[in-house]
């Protein structure tokens, strides 16, 4: 733009160099908003995924603590007996078949976990105990569970 035309328009630029139209601004804002909503949705999904991963890690750690307690027990310890002769059923609902309740929400209201074990004596071979550790918790309104299998052999 020449200096003469600049003066002619009162120190302003010509009409076609004014900037963005209202429609262009609205379209840009719409595209930006859709992008931000997508990023926010991804963030929410990541937070849920991290929460669930943390719960699974805590569950595995709790189950492993029970396994370590079992390792420390003698083979003939009363805590390692098949009290209800249903050990062969193995990996089924923990509370209904539990031979031992290690931790229960009603006993420890601060803990969100229930930990049970079901024991099968002389299974799958003689002088061997198969122990199924069952840990359950609730996350996002659904019951979740994890099993840990352990075998304890009789030593002479």
DSSP file (Angstrom, degrees, kcal/mol; ACC not computed):
  #  RESIDUE AA STRUCTURE BP1 BP2  ACC     N-H-->O    O-->H-N    N-H-->O    O-->H-N    TCO  KAPPA ALPHA  PHI   PSI    X-CA   Y-CA   Z-CA
    1    1 A X              0   0    0      0, 0.0     2,-0.1     0, 0.0    12,-0.0   0.000 360.0 360.0 360.0 131.5    0.0    0.0    0.0
    2    2 A X     >  -     0   0    0      1,-0.1     4,-1.9     4,-0.0     5,-0.1  -0.350 360.0-116.2 -77.9 161.3    1.4    3.3   -1.0
    3    3 A X  H  > S+     0   0    0      1,-0.2     4,-2.1     2,-0.2     5,-0.2   0.854 114.9  57.0 -64.8 -35.1    1.7    6.2    1.4
    4    4 A X  H  > S+     0   0    0      1,-0.2     4,-1.9     2,-0.2    -1,-0.2   0.916 109.1  44.5 -63.7 -44.1   -0.7    8.3   -0.6
    5    5 A X  H  > S+     0   0    0      2,-0.2     4,-1.6     1,-0.2    -1,-0.2   0.849 109.3  57.8 -68.9 -32.9   -3.5    5.6   -0.3
    6    6 A X  H  <>S+     0   0    0     -4,-1.9     5,-2.2     1,-0.2     6,-0.4   0.914 110.0  43.1 -62.5 -43.0   -2.7    5.2    3.4
    7    7 A X  H ><5S+     0   0    0     -4,-2.1     3,-1.8     1,-0.2    -1,-0.2   0.872 107.9  61.0 -68.1 -37.9   -3.4    8.9    4.0
    8    8 A X  H 3<5S+     0   0    0     -4,-1.9    -2,-0.2     1,-0.3    -1,-0.2   0.834 103.9  49.5 -60.5 -34.4   -6.5    8.7    1.7
    9    9 A X  T ><5S-     0   0    0     -4,-1.6     3,-0.6     3,-0.2    -1,-0.3   0.201 124.0-101.9 -91.7  16.2   -8.0    6.1    4.1
   10   10 A X  T < 5S-     0   0    0     -3,-1.8    -3,-0.2     1,-0.2    -2,-0.1   0.824  78.4 -49.6  72.7  32.6   -7.4    8.2    7.2
   11   11 A X  T 3 <S+     0   0    0     -5,-2.2     2,-0.3     1,-0.3    -1,-0.2   0.527 115.0 113.3  84.5   6.7   -4.3    6.3    8.4
   12   12 A X    <   -     0   0    0     -3,-0.6    -1,-0.3    -6,-0.4    -3,-0.2  -0.751  69.5-108.2-109.0 157.7   -6.1    2.9    8.0
   13   13 A X        -     0   0    0     -2,-0.3    -1,-0.1     1,-0.1     5,-0.0  -0.354  48.1 -83.1 -77.8 164.4   -5.5    0.0    5.7
   14   14 A X    >   -     0   0    0      1,-0.1     3,-1.7    -2,-0.1    -1,-0.1  -0.187  47.2 -99.2 -64.8 163.5   -7.8   -0.8    2.9
   15   15 A X  G >  S+     0   0    0      1,-0.3     3,-1.1     2,-0.2    -1,-0.1   0.760 117.5  59.0 -57.8 -33.7  -10.9   -2.9    3.5
   16   16 A X  G 3  S+     0   0    0      1,-0.2    -1,-0.3     2,-0.1     3,-0.2   0.586 102.5  54.2 -79.0  -6.4   -9.5   -6.2    2.3
   17   17 A X  G <  S+     0   0    0     -3,-1.7    -1,-0.2     1,-0.1    -2,-0.2   0.070  73.5 109.2-108.9  22.1   -6.7   -6.1    4.9
   18   18 A X  S <  S-     0   0    0     -3,-1.1     2,-0.4     1,-0.2    -1,-0.1   0.759  79.9-113.5 -74.2 -25.1   -8.8   -5.7    8.0
   19   19 A X        -     0   0    0     -3,-0.2     2,-0.2     0, 0.0    -1,-0.2  -0.975  60.3  -4.5 130.7-146.3   -8.3   -9.2    9.5
   20   20 A X        -     0   0    0     -2,-0.4     2,-0.2    -3,-0.1    -3,-0.0  -0.561  59.9-126.7 -91.3 149.4  -10.6  -12.2   10.1
   21   21 A X     >  -     0   0    0     -2,-0.2     4,-2.0     1,-0.1     5,-0.2  -0.472  29.1-108.5 -84.8 165.4  -14.3  -12.3    9.5
   22   22 A X  H  > S+     0   0    0      1,-0.2     4,-2.4     2,-0.2     5,-0.2   0.884 119.7  54.2 -61.4 -39.3  -16.7  -13.4   12.2
   23   23 A X  H  > S+     0   0    0      1,-0.2     4,-2.6     2,-0.2     5,-0.2   0.917 107.1  50.7 -62.4 -43.8  -17.4  -16.6   10.3
   24   24 A X  H  > S+     0   0    0      1,-0.2     4,-2.3     2,-0.2    -1,-0.2   0.904 111.0  48.9 -61.8 -41.1  -13.7  -17.5   10.2
   25   25 A X  H  X S+     0   0    0     -4,-2.0     4,-2.5     2,-0.2    -2,-0.2   0.919 111.7  48.8 -64.8 -44.1  -13.3  -16.8   13.9
   26   26 A X  H  X S+     0   0    0     -4,-2.4     4,-2.2     2,-0.2    -2,-0.2   0.901 111.6  49.1 -63.6 -41.8  -16.3  -19.0   14.7
   27   27 A X  H  X S+     0   0    0     -4,-2.6     4,-2.3     2,-0.2    -1,-0.2   0.923 112.3  48.5 -63.9 -43.3  -15.1  -21.9   12.5
   28   28 A X  H  X S+     0   0    0     -4,-2.3     4,-2.3    -5,-0.2    -2,-0.2   0.906 111.6  49.3 -63.5 -41.2  -11.6  -21.7   14.2
   29   29 A X  H  X S+     0   0    0     -4,-2.5     4,-2.5     2,-0.2    -1,-0.2   0.878 110.2  51.6 -66.2 -37.2  -13.2  -21.7   17.7
   30   30 A X  H  X S+     0   0    0     -4,-2.2     4,-2.3     2,-0.2    -2,-0.2   0.931 111.4  46.3 -64.3 -46.3  -15.3  -24.7   16.8
   31   31 A X  H  X S+     0   0    0     -4,-2.3     4,-2.0     1,-0.2    -2,-0.2   0.915 113.5  49.4 -62.7 -43.2  -12.3  -26.7   15.5
   32   32 A X  H  X S+     0   0    0     -4,-2.3     4,-2.5     2,-0.2    -2,-0.2   0.911 110.6  50.4 -61.8 -43.7  -10.3  -25.7   18.6
   33   33 A X  H  X S+     0   0    0     -4,-2.5     4,-2.5     1,-0.2    -2,-0.2   0.905 109.1  50.7 -63.5 -43.2  -13.1  -26.7   20.9
   34   34 A X  H  X S+     0   0    0     -4,-2.3     4,-1.8     1,-0.2    -1,-0.2   0.908 111.6  49.1 -61.8 -41.3  -13.5  -30.1   19.3
   35   35 A X  H  X S+     0   0    0     -4,-2.0     4,-2.0     2,-0.2    -2,-0.2   0.917 111.0  48.7 -63.2 -44.4   -9.8  -30.7   19.7
   36   36 A X  H  X S+     0   0    0     -4,-2.5     4,-2.5     1,-0.2    -2,-0.2   0.896 109.4  52.8 -64.6 -40.5   -9.8  -29.7   23.3
   37   37 A X  H  X S+     0   0    0     -4,-2.5     4,-2.3     1,-0.2    -1,-0.2   0.890 108.4  51.3 -62.7 -38.6  -12.7  -32.0   24.0
   38   38 A X  H  X S+     0   0    0     -4,-1.8     4,-2.0     2,-0.2    -1,-0.2   0.912 110.9  47.4 -63.3 -42.6  -10.8  -34.9   22.4
   39   39 A X  H  X S+     0   0    0     -4,-2.0     4,-2.1     2,-0.2    -2,-0.2   0.899 111.2  51.3 -65.5 -40.7   -7.8  -34.2   24.6
   40   40 A X  H  X S+     0   0    0     -4,-2.5     4,-2.2     2,-0.2    -2,-0.2   0.899 109.1  50.9 -63.4 -40.4   -9.9  -33.9   27.7
   41   41 A X  H  X S+     0   0    0     -4,-2.3     4,-2.2     1,-0.2    -1,-0.2   0.901 109.4  50.4 -64.1 -41.1  -11.6  -37.3   26.9
   42   42 A X  H  X S+     0   0    0     -4,-2.0     4,-2.3     1,-0.2    -1,-0.2   0.891 109.1  52.2 -63.1 -38.7   -8.1  -38.9   26.5
   43   43 A X  H  X S+     0   0    0     -4,-2.1     4,-2.3     2,-0.2    -2,-0.2   0.911 108.7  49.7 -64.7 -42.7   -7.0  -37.5   29.8
   44   44 A X  H  X S+     0   0    0     -4,-2.2     4,-2.2     1,-0.2    -1,-0.2   0.920 111.3  49.4 -62.1 -43.8  -10.1  -38.9   31.6
   45   45 A X  H  X S+     0   0    0     -4,-2.2     4,-2.4     1,-0.2    -2,-0.2   0.892 110.1  51.2 -62.6 -39.7   -9.4  -42.4   30.0
   46   46 A X  H  X S+     0   0    0     -4,-2.3     4,-2.4     2,-0.2    -1,-0.2   0.898 108.9  50.7 -65.0 -40.5   -5.8  -42.2   31.1
   47   47 A X  H  X S+     0   0    0     -4,-2.3     4,-2.2     2,-0.2    -2,-0.2   0.922 111.8  47.3 -63.7 -44.0   -6.8  -41.4   34.7
   48   48 A X  H  X S+     0   0    0     -4,-2.2     4,-2.5     1,-0.2    -2,-0.2   0.911 111.8  50.8 -63.2 -42.0   -9.2  -44.3   34.8
   49   49 A X  H  X S+     0   0    0     -4,-2.4     4,-2.4     1,-0.2    -2,-0.2   0.900 110.6  48.6 -62.9 -41.0   -6.6  -46.6   33.3
   50   50 A X  H  X S+     0   0    0     -4,-2.4     4,-2.4     2,-0.2    -1,-0.2   0.891 110.6  51.5 -65.9 -39.6   -4.0  -45.5   35.9
   51   51 A X  H  X S+     0   0    0     -4,-2.2     4,-2.2     2,-0.2    -2,-0.2   0.936 112.2  45.6 -61.9 -46.7   -6.5  -46.1   38.7
   52   52 A X  H  X S+     0   0    0     -4,-2.5     4,-2.3     1,-0.2    -2,-0.2   0.900 112.0  51.5 -65.8 -40.5   -7.3  -49.6   37.5
   53   53 A X  H  X S+     0   0    0     -4,-2.4     4,-2.3     1,-0.2    -1,-0.2   0.898 109.4  50.7 -62.2 -40.3   -3.6  -50.4   37.0
   54   54 A X  H  X S+     0   0    0     -4,-2.4     4,-2.6     2,-0.2    -2,-0.2   0.916 110.2  49.5 -63.0 -42.8   -2.9  -49.2   40.6
   55   55 A X  H  X S+     0   0    0     -4,-2.2     4,-2.4     2,-0.2    -2,-0.2   0.899 110.4  50.1 -63.8 -40.1   -5.7  -51.4   41.9
   56   56 A X  H  X S+     0   0    0     -4,-2.3     4,-2.5     2,-0.2    -1,-0.2   0.907 111.4  48.9 -64.8 -41.0   -4.4  -54.5   40.0
   57   57 A X  H  X S+     0   0    0     -4,-2.3     4,-2.3     2,-0.2    -2,-0.2   0.922 111.8  48.4 -64.2 -44.2   -0.9  -53.9   41.4
   58   58 A X  H  X S+     0   0    0     -4,-2.6     4,-2.5     2,-0.2    -2,-0.2   0.894 111.6  51.1 -61.7 -39.6   -2.2  -53.5   45.0
   59   59 A X  H  X S+     0   0    0     -4,-2.4     4,-2.7     2,-0.2    -2,-0.2   0.930 110.4  47.5 -63.6 -46.6   -4.3  -56.7   44.5
   60   60 A X  H  X S+     0   0    0     -4,-2.5     4,-2.3     1,-0.2    -1,-0.2   0.891 112.7  49.9 -62.7 -39.2   -1.3  -58.7   43.3
   61   61 A X  H  X S+     0   0    0     -4,-2.3     4,-2.1     2,-0.2    -2,-0.2   0.919 111.2  48.3 -65.7 -43.4    0.8  -57.4   46.1
   62   62 A X  H  X S+     0   0    0     -4,-2.5     4,-1.7     2,-0.2    -2,-0.2   0.921 112.6  48.4 -63.2 -44.4   -1.8  -58.3   48.7
   63   63 A X  H  X S+     0   0    0     -4,-2.7     4,-2.1     1,-0.2    -1,-0.2   0.892 110.2  51.9 -61.9 -39.9   -2.2  -61.8   47.2
   64   64 A X  H  X S+     0   0    0     -4,-2.3     4,-2.4     1,-0.2    -1,-0.2   0.857 104.5  56.6 -66.5 -34.8    1.6  -62.2   47.2
   65   65 A X  H  X S+     0   0    0     -4,-2.1     4,-1.9     2,-0.2    -1,-0.2   0.906 107.5  48.8 -61.1 -40.6    1.7  -61.2   50.9
   66   66 A X  H  X S+     0   0    0     -4,-1.7     4,-2.3     2,-0.2    -2,-0.2   0.911 109.3  52.3 -65.3 -41.6   -0.7  -64.1   51.6
   67   67 A X  H  X S+     0   0    0     -4,-2.1     4,-2.6     1,-0.2    -2,-0.2   0.914 108.4  51.2 -59.5 -42.4    1.4  -66.5   49.6
   68   68 A X  H  X S+     0   0    0     -4,-2.4     4,-1.5     1,-0.2    -1,-0.2   0.870 108.6  51.0 -65.2 -35.6    4.5  -65.4   51.6
   69   69 A X  H  X S+     0   0    0     -4,-1.9     4,-0.8     2,-0.2    -1,-0.2   0.901 110.7  49.5 -64.6 -39.3    2.5  -66.1   54.9
   70   70 A X  H >< S+     0   0    0     -4,-2.3     3,-0.9     1,-0.2    -2,-0.2   0.897 106.1  55.6 -66.4 -40.3    1.6  -69.5   53.5
   71   71 A X  H 3< S+     0   0    0     -4,-2.6    -1,-0.2     1,-0.3    -2,-0.2   0.880 105.9  52.7 -58.9 -37.2    5.2  -70.3   52.6
   72   72 A X  H 3< S+     0   0    0     -4,-1.5    -1,-0.3    -5,-0.2    -2,-0.2   0.697  95.2  89.9 -73.2 -18.8    6.2  -69.6   56.2
   73   73 A X  S << S-     0   0    0     -3,-0.9     2,-0.1    -4,-0.8    -3,-0.0  -0.450  84.8-109.0 -79.5 152.0    3.6  -72.0   57.6
   74   74 A X    >   -     0   0    0     -2,-0.1     3,-1.9     1,-0.1     6,-0.1  -0.458  29.3-113.7 -73.0 152.0    4.3  -75.7   58.2
   75   75 A X  T 3  S+     0   0    0      1,-0.3    -1,-0.1    -2,-0.1    79,-0.1   0.851 117.6  46.6 -55.0 -37.8    2.7  -78.2   55.8
   76   76 A X  T 3  S+     0   0    0      3,-0.0    -1,-0.3     5,-0.0     5,-0.0   0.334  81.9 134.9 -90.6   7.4    0.6  -79.6   58.6
   77   77 A X    X   -     0   0    0     -3,-1.9     3,-1.9     1,-0.1    -4,-0.0  -0.256  63.8-125.3 -59.0 142.8   -0.5  -76.2   59.9
   78   78 A X  G >  S+     0   0    0      1,-0.3     3,-0.9     2,-0.1    -1,-0.1   0.755 108.5  65.0 -62.4 -25.4   -4.3  -76.0   60.7
   79   79 A X  G 3  S+     0   0    0      1,-0.3    -1,-0.3     3,-0.0    -2,-0.1   0.648  98.1  57.1 -72.0 -12.7   -4.6  -72.9   58.5
   80   80 A X  G <  S+     0   0    0     -3,-1.9     2,-0.3    -6,-0.1    -1,-0.3  -0.154  82.3 112.1-111.8  38.6   -3.7  -75.1   55.5
   81   81 A X  S <  S-     0   0    0     -3,-0.9     2,-1.6    18,-0.1    38,-0.2  -0.853  74.2-118.2-110.8 149.5   -6.4  -77.7   55.8
   82   82 A X    >   -     0   0    0     -2,-0.3     3,-1.0     1,-0.2    -2,-0.1  -0.653  37.5-179.9 -82.1  86.6   -9.3  -78.3   53.4
   83   83 A X  T 3  S+     0   0    0     -2,-1.6    -1,-0.2     1,-0.2    16,-0.1   0.769  76.6  32.5 -64.4 -29.1  -12.0  -77.5   56.0
   84   84 A X  T 3  S-     0   0    0     13,-0.2    -1,-0.2    -3,-0.1    -2,-0.1   0.203 101.3-121.8-118.8  16.1  -15.0  -78.1   53.7
   85   85 A X  S <  S+     0   0    0     -3,-1.0     3,-0.1     1,-0.1    -2,-0.1   0.787  83.8 108.3  51.8  35.2  -13.7  -80.8   51.4
   86   86 A X    >   +     0   0    0     33,-0.2     3,-2.2    11,-0.2     4,-0.4   0.154  30.4 117.2-122.8  18.5  -14.2  -78.7   48.3
   87   87 A X  G >   +     0   0    0     32,-0.3     3,-1.6     1,-0.3    33,-0.2   0.794  65.4  69.4 -58.6 -29.5  -10.6  -77.9   47.4
   88   88 A X  G 3  S+     0   0    0      1,-0.3    -1,-0.3    31,-0.1     3,-0.2   0.707  86.9  67.8 -64.1 -17.9  -10.9  -79.8   44.1
   89   89 A X  G <  S+     0   0    0     -3,-2.2    -1,-0.3     1,-0.2    -2,-0.2   0.724  78.3 166.7 -75.5 -20.2  -13.2  -77.0   42.9
   90   90 A X    <   +     0   0    0     -3,-1.6     2,-1.9    -4,-0.4    -1,-0.2  -0.200  50.8  37.3  55.8-113.9  -10.3  -74.6   43.0
   91   91 A X  S    S+     0   0    0     -3,-0.2     2,-0.2    -2,-0.1    -1,-0.2  -0.484  87.2 112.3 -81.6  75.3  -10.8  -71.3   41.2
   92   92 A X  S    S-     0   0    0     -2,-1.9     5,-0.1     1,-0.1    -2,-0.0  -0.701  79.0 -34.4-129.8-173.0  -14.4  -70.5   42.0
   93   93 A X     >  -     0   0    0     -2,-0.2     4,-1.2     1,-0.1    -1,-0.1  -0.182  58.6-142.2 -51.8 123.2  -16.1  -67.8   44.0
   94   94 A X  H  > S+     0   0    0      1,-0.2     4,-0.9     2,-0.2     3,-0.5   0.904  89.6  44.7 -57.6 -55.3  -13.9  -67.1   47.0
   95   95 A X  H  4 S+     0   0    0      1,-0.2     3,-0.4     2,-0.2    -1,-0.2   0.866 110.8  53.3 -66.2 -37.2  -16.3  -66.5   49.9
   96   96 A X  H  4 S+     0   0    0      1,-0.2    -1,-0.2    -3,-0.0    -2,-0.2   0.807 123.3  27.1 -68.4 -28.5  -18.5  -69.5   49.1
   97   97 A X  H  < S+     0   0    0     -4,-1.2    -1,-0.2    -3,-0.5    -2,-0.2   0.321  87.3 140.8-114.0   6.8  -15.7  -72.0   49.1
   98   98 A X     <  -     0   0    0     -4,-0.9    20,-0.2    -3,-0.4     3,-0.1  -0.258  29.9-177.2 -64.1 131.3  -13.2  -70.4   51.4
   99   99 A X  S    S+     0   0    0     18,-2.9     2,-0.4     1,-0.3    19,-0.2   0.712  82.2  19.6 -88.2 -28.9  -11.2  -72.6   53.7
  100  100 A X  E     -A  117   0A   0     17,-1.6    17,-2.0   -20,-0.0     2,-0.7  -0.992  65.7-150.5-143.8 132.8   -9.6  -69.5   55.2
  101  101 A X  E     +A  116   0A   0     -2,-0.4    15,-0.2    15,-0.2     3,-0.2  -0.918  16.6 177.7-101.5 112.7  -10.5  -65.8   55.2
  102  102 A X  E    S+     0   0A   0     13,-2.0     2,-0.3    -2,-0.7    14,-0.2   0.844  70.4   0.7 -84.3 -36.9   -7.3  -63.8   55.3
  103  103 A X  E     -A  115   0A   0     12,-1.7    12,-3.2     4,-0.0     2,-0.4  -0.966  64.7-174.1-154.8 135.2   -8.9  -60.4   55.1
  104  104 A X    >>  -     0   0    0     -2,-0.3     4,-2.1    10,-0.2     3,-0.9  -0.995  30.4-130.3-135.8 140.3  -12.5  -59.3   54.9
  105  105 A X  T 34 S+     0   0    0     -2,-0.4     6,-0.2     1,-0.3    -1,-0.1   0.826 109.3  57.1 -57.0 -33.8  -14.0  -55.8   54.3
  106  106 A X  T 34 S+     0   0    0      1,-0.2     3,-0.3     2,-0.1    -1,-0.3   0.839 110.9  42.8 -69.3 -30.8  -16.4  -56.3   57.3
  107  107 A X  T <4 S+     0   0    0     -3,-0.9     2,-0.4     1,-0.3    -2,-0.2   0.807 128.4  29.3 -80.9 -31.1  -13.4  -57.0   59.6
  108  108 A X    ><  -     0   0    0     -4,-2.1     3,-1.9     3,-0.1    -1,-0.3  -0.780  67.4-178.1-130.8  86.2  -11.3  -54.1   58.2
  109  109 A X  T 3  S+     0   0    0     -2,-0.4    -1,-0.1    -3,-0.3    -4,-0.1   0.706  80.1  63.7 -62.6 -19.5  -13.6  -51.4   56.9
  110  110 A X  T 3  S+     0   0    0      2,-0.0     2,-0.4    -5,-0.0    -1,-0.3   0.678  91.5  77.5 -77.1 -16.3  -10.6  -49.3   55.7
  111  111 A X    <   -     0   0    0     -3,-1.9    -3,-0.1    -6,-0.2    -4,-0.0  -0.798  62.3-160.3 -98.5 133.1   -9.6  -52.0   53.2
  112  112 A X        +     0   0    0     -2,-0.4    26,-0.4     2,-0.0     2,-0.3   0.396  66.7  90.4 -86.1   4.8  -11.5  -52.4   49.9
  113  113 A X        -     0   0    0     -5,-0.1     2,-0.4    24,-0.1    24,-0.2  -0.759  55.8-159.9-110.0 147.6  -10.2  -55.9   49.5
  114  114 A X  E     - B   0 136A   0     22,-2.2    22,-2.4    -2,-0.3     2,-0.5  -0.982  14.3-167.2-115.5 135.5  -11.4  -59.4   50.4
  115  115 A X  E     +AB 103 135A   0    -12,-3.2   -13,-2.0    -2,-0.4   -12,-1.7  -0.983  13.9 163.3-129.2 122.6   -8.8  -62.2   50.5
  116  116 A X  E     -AB 101 134A   0     18,-2.7    18,-3.0    -2,-0.5     2,-0.4  -0.858  19.8-151.0-129.0 163.1   -9.8  -65.9   50.7
  117  117 A X  E     -AB 100 133A   0    -17,-2.0   -18,-2.9    -2,-0.3   -17,-1.6  -0.998   1.8-160.6-136.6 146.8   -8.0  -69.1   50.1
  118  118 A X  E     - B   0 132A   0     14,-2.0    14,-2.8    -2,-0.4     2,-0.4  -0.991  17.0-157.8-122.4 132.0   -9.3  -72.5   49.0
  119  119 A X  E     - B   0 131A   0     -2,-0.4     2,-0.5    12,-0.2   -32,-0.3  -0.917  11.4-164.9-120.5 134.9   -7.1  -75.5   49.7
  120  120 A X  E >   - B   0 130A   0     10,-2.7    10,-2.4    -2,-0.4     3,-0.7  -0.974  16.5-147.2-116.4 120.1   -7.0  -78.9   48.0
  121  121 A X  E 3  S+ B   0 129A   0     -2,-0.5     8,-0.2     1,-0.2     3,-0.1  -0.662  79.1   5.9 -88.4 142.4   -5.1  -81.6   49.9
  122  122 A X  T 3  S+     0   0    0      6,-1.5     2,-0.4    -2,-0.3    -1,-0.2   0.865  97.2 166.2  54.8  40.7   -3.2  -84.3   47.9
  123  123 A X    <   -     0   0    0      5,-1.2    -1,-0.2    -3,-0.7    -3,-0.1  -0.998  61.7  -5.1-134.9 130.1   -4.1  -82.5   44.7
  124  124 A X  S    S+     0   0    0     -2,-0.4     2,-0.3    -3,-0.1    -1,-0.2  -0.993 142.3   8.7 -83.8  -7.0   -2.9  -83.0   42.0
  125  125 A X  S >  S-     0   0    0      1,-0.0     3,-0.6     3,-0.0    -3,-0.0  -0.883  90.5 -81.9-131.0 165.7   -0.4  -85.5   43.6
  126  126 A X  T 3  S+     0   0    0     -2,-0.3    28,-0.1     1,-0.2     3,-0.1  -0.283 110.7  21.6 -64.8 149.7    0.0  -87.1   47.0
  127  127 A X  T 3  S+     0   0    0      1,-0.2    27,-2.4    26,-0.1     2,-0.3   0.856 103.4 107.3  59.2  39.4    1.7  -85.1   49.7
  128  128 A X  E <   - C   0 153A   0     -3,-0.6    -6,-1.5    25,-0.2    -5,-1.2  -0.997  54.3-154.5-144.1 140.6    1.0  -81.8   48.0
  129  129 A X  E     -BC 121 152A   0     23,-2.9    23,-3.0    -2,-0.3     2,-0.5  -0.976   6.7-154.3-118.0 129.3   -1.4  -79.0   48.7
  130  130 A X  E     -BC 120 151A   0    -10,-2.4   -10,-2.7    -2,-0.5     2,-0.5  -0.898  14.5-166.5-100.3 127.6   -2.8  -76.7   46.0
  131  131 A X  E     -BC 119 150A   0     19,-3.8    19,-2.3    -2,-0.5     2,-0.6  -0.962   8.4-162.3-121.3 124.0   -3.8  -73.3   47.4
  132  132 A X  E     -BC 118 149A   0    -14,-2.8   -14,-2.0    -2,-0.5     2,-0.5  -0.928   8.3-156.4-105.5 119.0   -5.8  -70.9   45.4
  133  133 A X  E     -BC 117 148A   0     15,-3.3    15,-2.2    -2,-0.6     2,-0.5  -0.841   8.9-164.3 -94.7 128.2   -5.7  -67.3   46.7
  134  134 A X  E     -BC 116 147A   0    -18,-3.0   -18,-2.7    -2,-0.5     2,-0.5  -0.963   8.3-178.8-118.6 119.2   -8.7  -65.3   45.7
  135  135 A X  E     +BC 115 146A   0     11,-2.7    11,-2.4    -2,-0.5     2,-0.3  -0.975   7.3 179.5-119.2 129.5   -8.6  -61.5   46.0
  136  136 A X  E     +BC 114 145A   0    -22,-2.4   -22,-2.2    -2,-0.5     2,-0.3  -0.947   8.6 157.5-131.9 154.4  -11.6  -59.4   45.1
  137  137 A X  E     - C   0 144A   0      7,-2.3     7,-3.5    -2,-0.3     2,-0.4  -0.940  36.0-107.8-157.5 171.6  -12.5  -55.7   45.1
  138  138 A X  E     + C   0 143A   0    -26,-0.4     2,-0.4    -2,-0.3     5,-0.2  -0.929  31.4 172.5-113.2 137.6  -14.9  -53.2   43.4
  139  139 A X  E >  S- C   0 142A   0      3,-2.4     3,-1.7    -2,-0.4    -2,-0.0  -0.974  71.3  -7.0-143.4 128.8  -13.9  -50.7   40.8
  140  140 A X  T 3  S-     0   0    0     -2,-0.4     3,-0.1     1,-0.3    -1,-0.1   0.850 128.9 -56.3  54.7  38.8  -16.2  -48.5   38.8
  141  141 A X  T 3  S+     0   0    0      1,-0.2     2,-0.4     0, 0.0    -1,-0.3   0.494 116.0 108.1  78.5   3.5  -19.2  -50.4   40.2
  142  142 A X  E <  S-C  139   0A   0     -3,-1.7    -3,-2.4     0, 0.0     2,-0.4  -0.907  71.6-119.1-116.5 143.6  -18.0  -53.8   39.1
  143  143 A X  E     -C  138   0A   0     -2,-0.4     2,-0.3    -5,-0.2    -5,-0.2  -0.648  35.1-172.0 -76.6 129.9  -16.7  -56.7   41.1
  144  144 A X  E     -C  137   0A   0     -7,-3.5    -7,-2.3    -2,-0.4     2,-0.3  -0.894   3.5-176.4-121.9 153.3  -13.1  -57.5   40.1
  145  145 A X  E     -C  136   0A   0     -2,-0.3     2,-0.3    -9,-0.2    -9,-0.2  -0.972  14.6-160.9-148.7 162.0  -11.0  -60.4   41.2
  146  146 A X  E     -C  135   0A   0    -11,-2.4   -11,-2.7    -2,-0.3     2,-0.4  -0.995  10.3-151.8-144.2 139.7   -7.6  -62.0   40.9
  147  147 A X  E     -C  134   0A   0     -2,-0.3     2,-0.4   -13,-0.2   -13,-0.2  -0.890   5.7-169.4-111.2 143.7   -6.4  -65.5   41.6
  148  148 A X  E     -C  133   0A   0    -15,-2.2   -15,-3.3    -2,-0.4     2,-0.4  -0.995  13.0-152.0-128.6 126.2   -2.9  -66.6   42.6
  149  149 A X  E     +C  132   0A   0     -2,-0.4     2,-0.3   -17,-0.2   -17,-0.2  -0.773  17.5 174.8 -98.6 141.8   -2.1  -70.3   42.6
  150  150 A X  E     -C  131   0A   0    -19,-2.3   -19,-3.8    -2,-0.4     2,-0.4  -0.995  16.7-154.4-146.0 141.4    0.4  -71.8   44.9
  151  151 A X  E     -C  130   0A   0     -2,-0.3     2,-0.5   -21,-0.2   -21,-0.2  -0.966   6.0-165.3-118.7 133.8    1.5  -75.4   45.6
  152  152 A X  E     -C  129   0A   0    -23,-3.0   -23,-2.9    -2,-0.4     2,-0.3  -0.975   9.9-154.6-120.6 122.2    3.0  -76.5   48.9
  153  153 A X  E     -C  128   0A   0     -2,-0.5     2,-0.4   -25,-0.2   -25,-0.2  -0.678  22.1-112.0 -96.4 148.8    4.8  -79.9   49.0
  154  154 A X        -     0   0    0    -27,-2.4     2,-0.4    -2,-0.3    -1,-0.0  -0.649  33.3-158.6 -77.6 128.8    5.3  -82.0   52.1
  155  155 A X              0   0    0     -2,-0.4   -80,-0.1     1,-0.1   -28,-0.0  -0.894 360.0 360.0-111.5 142.4    8.9  -82.1   53.1
  156  156 A X              0   0    0     -2,-0.4    -1,-0.1     0, 0.0    -2,-0.0   0.440 360.0 360.0 -90.2 360.0   10.4  -84.8   55.3
